[in-house]
Every structure is written in C-alpha cells, then in structure tokens.
C-alpha cells in the first residue's frame, strides 16, 4: 500500500497510462539483475539520505511530498508569471520517481543508524532507476527528468523545463532540510553540551522555534521534551 500522501500525488497525474506505470513502480520498487531480485526498505519508513538531509525514518516520504509542493509552485510561476508551458504530468512523475530506489541501497544497523547495502557497492540509486525506467518503457522525456535531477553533479544537466523544475525543487528541499537539521543540532549542542542523534525535521523545527521564542532555556526544555517523547514511544 502506498503512503496516502504519495498516493494523492500519483492521482494528480492526468495521463492514465503514465499514472498506472508510476503507481506500479512505487507499489513494487524492486530491481532484478543477474537473476536476483533486490528489494529495500519500505518507502514509508525509509530515509531519503544517509547524513545530509532527510536522514531519519519517514524522510523519504517527507522529501517527495515537499519536493512535489515546490515543483508545483515552480510550475505555477512558469505558467502564470513567465507565460511558459510545463508538462505537469512529467514533473510530477519525475518527482515521484527520482529517488524511488534510494531505499534499495539502504539498510538499518542494530543501533538504528543507516548504511549502504551490497548492491550500493556496484550501483547507485540513480543508475538503478534509469535502468528500470528504460526496462519498463517509460517516456524518454521522463527518463531525462530523473537522470538530470542532480543538475551539474549528475550524469547530465537538465535540458527541458520539466527537468529544470524537478532539479531545482529537489535541490531546494534537500538544502532546506539539511540546513534545518544542522541548525537544530548546533542549538542542541550549544544549549546542553550534548548531541541529540537521529533528529527528525519536526524535532528540528521545534528546537529552532523554541530558540526564537524562549531563548537558550527554551532549547534545553525542548530537548528534554523530545527525549521524554522518544522514551515513551519505546515503552
């Protein structure tokens, strides 16, 4: 079953055939090579990164949903401000699929941290998704969107408006999340002299807001609240 927020984004794709193909891949994100089928962490509990951004359970879904929101806002700007044209179905499909095989390259360690799988020693998530999109017969313009979403750091730069929108939206959300996590970690260390590993985006924003409204004392109190909540979940 797809996460409800992911399902809602899939339903926004108007082209029935493309919507079906996207849903099928998201519902069964497996990859076969040399007769072996690889499956990874469930999408709804997977992180979207190991250290820089969305590096906590559920980070994948947050990243996809937030990136989609940003991408659709950029579509609005292109159409309403610059009077350009955008293929929104391609943008949405690109956002939904650009990181779909990241969970395939992650594994959970005994201490709850993440590391890479054996498959990741041979193929990165982008190589895997491009191979699978080609195998499943996705449109070439969508394959380009996905292959170009890393921009200048990827195998190819964006050559279409749709690819540029997906790249910028992905970059914005990754940077936003990463900067917030870094800021919250700094505040925790400064206020308590300790580290609070495994911060989620919600916890990070809670810490940042406490500093803005209650100062360093507020940060310390918020850290204690977060610790108590985490302990309560384990019992």
C-alpha positions as CSV (number, residue, x, y, z in Angstrom):
1,X,0.0,0.0,0.0
2,X,1.3,3.4,-0.9
3,X,1.5,6.1,1.7
4,X,-1.6,8.3,1.4
5,X,0.4,11.4,0.6
6,X,2.3,9.6,-2.1
7,X,-1.0,8.2,-3.5
8,X,-2.5,11.6,-3.6
9,X,0.4,12.9,-5.7
10,X,0.1,9.9,-8.1
11,X,-3.6,10.7,-8.6
12,X,-2.7,14.2,-9.8
13,X,-1.1,12.7,-12.9
14,X,-3.8,13.1,-15.6
15,X,-2.4,10.7,-18.2
16,X,-3.9,7.3,-17.2
17,X,-1.2,5.2,-18.7
18,X,1.6,7.2,-17.1
19,X,-0.3,7.3,-13.8
20,X,-0.6,3.5,-13.9
21,X,3.0,2.9,-14.6
22,X,4.2,5.3,-11.9
23,X,1.9,3.6,-9.3
24,X,3.1,0.1,-10.3
25,X,6.7,1.1,-9.7
26,X,6.0,2.8,-6.4
27,X,4.0,-0.1,-5.2
28,X,6.7,-2.6,-6.1
29,X,10.1,-0.9,-6.2
30,X,12.2,-4.0,-6.8
31,X,15.2,-4.4,-9.1
32,X,16.4,-7.6,-10.8
33,X,19.9,-8.2,-12.0
34,X,21.6,-11.5,-12.9
35,X,18.5,-13.4,-11.8
36,X,18.5,-11.9,-8.3
37,X,15.6,-9.6,-7.2
38,X,16.6,-6.8,-4.8
39,X,14.1,-5.1,-2.5
40,X,14.8,-2.4,0.0
41,X,13.3,-0.6,3.0
42,X,9.6,0.2,2.7
43,X,9.2,3.6,1.2
44,X,7.1,4.9,4.1
45,X,9.8,4.3,6.7
46,X,12.9,4.8,4.6
47,X,15.2,7.9,4.9
48,X,16.0,9.9,1.8
49,X,19.6,10.3,2.7
50,X,22.3,8.9,5.0
51,X,23.6,12.1,6.5
52,X,23.0,15.4,4.7
53,X,19.2,15.5,4.5
54,X,16.1,13.6,5.5
55,X,18.3,11.0,7.2
56,X,15.6,9.6,9.6
57,X,12.7,7.2,9.3
58,X,10.0,8.6,7.1
59,X,12.4,11.1,5.5
60,X,11.8,9.6,2.0
61,X,8.1,10.4,2.1
62,X,8.7,13.9,3.5
63,X,11.2,14.6,0.8
64,X,9.0,13.5,-2.1
65,X,5.9,15.4,-0.8
66,X,7.9,18.6,-0.1
67,X,9.7,18.4,-3.4
68,X,6.4,18.0,-5.2
69,X,4.9,21.0,-3.4
70,X,7.9,23.1,-4.5
71,X,7.9,21.7,-8.1
72,X,4.2,22.5,-8.5
73,X,4.8,26.1,-7.2
74,X,7.5,26.4,-9.8
75,X,5.1,25.2,-12.4
76,X,2.7,27.9,-11.4
77,X,5.5,30.6,-11.7
78,X,6.5,29.4,-15.2
79,X,2.9,29.4,-16.4
80,X,1.4,32.4,-14.6
81,X,4.3,34.7,-14.4
82,X,6.5,33.8,-17.3
83,X,3.7,32.6,-19.6
84,X,5.6,29.4,-20.3
85,X,4.3,25.9,-20.7
86,X,5.0,22.9,-18.5
87,X,4.1,19.3,-18.8
88,X,2.9,18.8,-15.2
89,X,2.4,15.1,-15.6
90,X,6.1,14.7,-16.4
91,X,7.1,16.9,-13.5
92,X,5.0,15.0,-11.0
93,X,6.2,11.6,-12.3
94,X,9.8,12.8,-12.2
95,X,9.5,14.0,-8.6
96,X,7.7,10.8,-7.5
97,X,10.3,8.5,-9.1
98,X,13.6,10.4,-8.8
99,X,14.6,8.8,-5.5
100,X,12.4,5.6,-5.7
101,X,15.4,3.3,-5.4
102,X,17.3,5.1,-2.6
103,X,15.6,2.7,-0.1
104,X,17.0,-0.2,-2.1
105,X,20.5,1.0,-1.3
106,X,20.0,1.5,2.5
107,X,20.0,-0.9,5.4
108,X,19.3,-0.3,9.1
109,X,22.0,-1.1,11.6
110,X,21.4,-2.6,15.0
111,X,21.8,0.8,16.6
112,X,19.2,2.4,14.3
113,X,21.7,4.2,12.1
114,X,21.8,3.6,8.3
115,X,24.4,2.3,6.0
116,X,24.5,1.1,2.4
117,X,23.7,-2.3,1.0
118,X,25.9,-4.6,-1.0
119,X,24.0,-3.6,-4.2
120,X,25.1,0.0,-3.5
121,X,28.7,-1.1,-3.8
122,X,28.1,-1.7,-7.5
123,X,25.2,0.7,-8.5
124,X,24.0,4.0,-7.1
125,X,20.2,4.7,-6.9
126,X,20.3,6.9,-10.0
127,X,21.8,4.2,-12.2
128,X,19.2,1.7,-10.9
129,X,16.2,3.9,-11.5
130,X,17.3,4.8,-15.0
131,X,17.9,1.2,-15.9
132,X,14.4,0.3,-14.5
133,X,12.6,3.2,-16.2
134,X,14.1,2.1,-19.6
135,X,13.2,-1.5,-18.9
136,X,9.6,-0.6,-18.1
137,X,9.2,1.6,-21.1
138,X,8.7,5.0,-19.5
139,X,8.8,8.0,-21.8
140,X,12.2,9.3,-22.7
141,X,11.4,12.8,-21.5
142,X,10.6,11.4,-18.1
143,X,13.8,9.4,-18.1
144,X,15.7,12.6,-18.8
145,X,13.9,14.4,-15.9
146,X,15.0,11.7,-13.5
147,X,18.5,11.4,-14.9
148,X,19.1,15.1,-14.7
149,X,17.7,15.8,-11.2
150,X,21.2,16.1,-9.7
151,X,21.9,19.0,-12.1
152,X,25.6,19.8,-12.6
153,X,26.6,17.0,-10.2
154,X,24.7,14.3,-12.2
155,X,25.4,12.5,-15.4
156,X,23.5,15.1,-17.5
157,X,22.2,18.6,-16.9
158,X,18.5,19.5,-17.3
159,X,17.7,20.1,-20.9
160,X,14.0,20.7,-20.5
161,X,11.8,23.0,-18.4
162,X,10.4,19.9,-16.6
163,X,13.8,18.6,-15.8
164,X,15.0,22.0,-14.5
165,X,11.9,22.3,-12.3
166,X,12.5,18.9,-10.7
167,X,16.2,19.6,-10.2
168,X,15.6,22.9,-8.5
169,X,12.7,21.6,-6.4
170,X,14.9,18.6,-5.3
171,X,17.8,20.9,-4.5
172,X,15.7,23.4,-2.5
173,X,14.1,20.8,-0.4
174,X,17.3,18.9,0.3
175,X,19.1,22.2,1.3
176,X,16.1,23.3,3.4
177,X,16.0,20.1,5.3
178,X,19.8,19.8,5.7
179,X,20.2,23.4,6.9
180,X,17.4,23.0,9.4
181,X,18.9,19.7,10.8
182,X,22.3,21.3,11.1
183,X,21.0,24.4,12.8
184,X,19.0,22.4,15.3
185,X,22.0,20.2,16.0
186,X,24.1,23.3,16.7
187,X,21.5,24.7,19.1
188,X,21.2,21.5,21.0
189,X,25.0,21.2,21.4
190,X,25.2,24.9,22.4
191,X,22.4,24.7,24.9
192,X,23.0,21.3,26.5
193,X,26.6,20.4,25.7
194,X,25.3,17.2,24.3
195,X,24.2,15.8,21.0
196,X,20.8,14.6,20.1
197,X,21.2,11.9,17.4
198,X,18.5,11.0,15.0
199,X,16.8,14.4,14.8
200,X,13.8,14.5,12.5
201,X,12.7,17.6,10.7
202,X,9.7,18.1,13.0
203,X,12.0,17.9,16.1
204,X,14.5,20.2,14.4
205,X,11.9,22.9,13.7
206,X,10.6,22.5,17.2
207,X,14.0,23.2,18.6
208,X,14.6,26.2,16.2
209,X,11.2,27.7,17.2
210,X,12.0,27.3,20.9
211,X,15.2,29.3,20.5
212,X,13.3,32.1,18.6
213,X,10.6,32.4,21.3
214,X,12.2,31.2,24.5
215,X,15.9,31.6,24.1
216,X,18.5,29.0,25.2
217,X,16.4,27.9,28.1
218,X,13.7,27.1,25.7
219,X,16.0,24.9,23.7
220,X,17.1,23.0,26.7
221,X,13.4,22.4,27.8
222,X,12.5,21.3,24.2
223,X,15.4,18.8,24.1
224,X,14.1,17.3,27.4
225,X,10.6,17.1,25.9
226,X,11.9,15.3,22.8
227,X,13.9,12.8,24.9
228,X,10.8,12.0,27.0
229,X,8.7,11.5,23.9
230,X,11.2,9.1,22.4
231,X,11.4,7.2,25.7
232,X,7.6,6.9,25.8
233,X,7.5,5.5,22.3
234,X,9.8,2.7,23.3
235,X,7.7,1.6,26.2
